[in-house]
């Protein structure tokens, strides 16, 4: 499996290490050189200091052949944008964006992006610990509810025009 991860914070670095040590081909991208200090010195993947929202950078990272793309920076907008580029421009089938704002996470899910919202996960974990029932919507990655593949939409539109 090939994975591209944008964001080498604690989550990105931890996921990169876990995937790479399981024998997967992993590239992790971050704009900060210091962020890569979170990786073990013998990290078996590739670390790339660059902007993970830039199409040329993503192309250089091999996103066209990625099975998975994870946008895990601290910025909701950056994560949503990087995830959309990976899915729509490069056709990556499995894309997840970390979105910290629960309202935005729900909106992006409805627009076709799989999201994970740590705010909702933490609220649910703490509320459950305090004795409240679990929130079924806070169970981890929320699969996309909408559809955002503009290539398929263009093909369908073109086919409909041809039929007329």
DAGI-V903333 format. One record per pair of residues at least 12 apart in sequence whose ideal C-beta (glycine too) atoms are under 7 Angstrom apart, sorted by sequence separation. I is the first residue (numbers start at 1). GAP is how many residues later the second one is. D is the distance in whole Angstrom. If there is no record, write none. Layout:
i:I gap:GAP d:D
i:I gap:GAP d:D
This chain:
i:16 gap:12 d:4
i:71 gap:12 d:4
i:83 gap:12 d:5
i:105 gap:12 d:4
i:48 gap:13 d:6
i:69 gap:14 d:7
i:83 gap:14 d:4
i:124 gap:14 d:4
i:102 gap:15 d:5
i:105 gap:15 d:7
i:3 gap:16 d:5
i:12 gap:16 d:6
i:33 gap:16 d:5
i:97 gap:16 d:5
i:99 gap:16 d:5
i:28 gap:17 d:6
i:69 gap:17 d:4
i:80 gap:17 d:5
i:100 gap:17 d:7
i:102 gap:17 d:5
i:121 gap:17 d:6
i:27 gap:18 d:6
i:31 gap:18 d:7
i:79 gap:18 d:4
i:95 gap:18 d:7
i:96 gap:18 d:5
i:97 gap:18 d:5
i:98 gap:18 d:5
i:99 gap:18 d:5
i:100 gap:18 d:6
i:102 gap:18 d:5
i:120 gap:18 d:5
i:26 gap:19 d:4
i:27 gap:19 d:4
i:28 gap:19 d:5
i:29 gap:19 d:5
i:30 gap:19 d:7
i:31 gap:19 d:7
i:79 gap:19 d:5
i:80 gap:19 d:7
i:95 gap:19 d:6
i:96 gap:19 d:7
i:100 gap:19 d:5
i:8 gap:20 d:5
i:31 gap:20 d:6
i:79 gap:20 d:6
i:96 gap:20 d:6
i:98 gap:20 d:7
i:3 gap:21 d:6
i:5 gap:21 d:7
i:27 gap:21 d:6
i:29 gap:21 d:6
i:8 gap:22 d:4
i:17 gap:22 d:7
i:1 gap:23 d:5
i:2 gap:23 d:4
i:3 gap:23 d:5
i:4 gap:23 d:5
i:5 gap:23 d:4
i:6 gap:23 d:5
i:7 gap:23 d:6
i:16 gap:23 d:7
i:17 gap:23 d:6
i:20 gap:23 d:6
i:21 gap:23 d:7
i:29 gap:23 d:4
i:63 gap:23 d:6
i:69 gap:23 d:4
i:76 gap:23 d:5
i:5 gap:24 d:7
i:20 gap:24 d:5
i:76 gap:24 d:6
i:116 gap:24 d:6
i:13 gap:25 d:4
i:20 gap:25 d:4
i:53 gap:25 d:6
i:76 gap:25 d:6
i:116 gap:25 d:5
i:9 gap:26 d:7
i:13 gap:26 d:5
i:17 gap:26 d:7
i:64 gap:26 d:5
i:66 gap:26 d:5
i:68 gap:26 d:5
i:69 gap:26 d:5
i:70 gap:26 d:5
i:71 gap:26 d:4
i:72 gap:26 d:5
i:8 gap:27 d:4
i:58 gap:27 d:6
i:63 gap:27 d:5
i:67 gap:27 d:6
i:71 gap:27 d:6
i:114 gap:27 d:6
i:115 gap:27 d:5
i:8 gap:28 d:6
i:10 gap:28 d:7
i:29 gap:28 d:7
i:53 gap:28 d:5
i:58 gap:28 d:7
i:76 gap:28 d:5
i:80 gap:28 d:5
i:114 gap:28 d:6
i:16 gap:29 d:6
i:53 gap:29 d:5
i:63 gap:29 d:6
i:84 gap:29 d:7
i:114 gap:29 d:5
i:8 gap:30 d:6
i:52 gap:30 d:5
i:55 gap:30 d:6
i:83 gap:30 d:5
i:114 gap:30 d:5
i:8 gap:31 d:7
i:113 gap:31 d:6
i:29 gap:32 d:6
i:53 gap:32 d:7
i:58 gap:32 d:7
i:112 gap:32 d:5
i:80 gap:33 d:6
i:109 gap:33 d:5
i:27 gap:34 d:5
i:55 gap:34 d:6
i:112 gap:34 d:4
i:27 gap:35 d:6
i:109 gap:35 d:6
i:110 gap:35 d:5
i:111 gap:35 d:5
i:112 gap:35 d:5
i:113 gap:35 d:7
i:109 gap:36 d:5
i:110 gap:36 d:5
i:112 gap:36 d:3
i:111 gap:37 d:6
i:96 gap:45 d:6
i:6 gap:46 d:3
i:15 gap:55 d:6
i:4 gap:57 d:5
i:4 gap:58 d:7
i:4 gap:59 d:5
i:2 gap:60 d:7
i:12 gap:60 d:4
i:88 gap:60 d:6
i:11 gap:61 d:5
i:87 gap:61 d:6
i:88 gap:61 d:7
i:4 gap:62 d:5
i:88 gap:62 d:6
i:2 gap:63 d:6
i:3 gap:63 d:6
i:9 gap:63 d:7
i:2 gap:64 d:5
i:3 gap:64 d:7
i:7 gap:64 d:7
i:84 gap:64 d:7
i:2 gap:65 d:5
i:3 gap:65 d:4
i:4 gap:65 d:5
i:5 gap:65 d:5
i:6 gap:65 d:5
i:7 gap:65 d:4
i:9 gap:65 d:7
i:1 gap:66 d:5
i:6 gap:66 d:7
i:7 gap:66 d:4
i:1 gap:67 d:7
i:3 gap:67 d:7
i:5 gap:67 d:6
i:6 gap:67 d:6
i:6 gap:76 d:5
i:11 gap:87 d:7
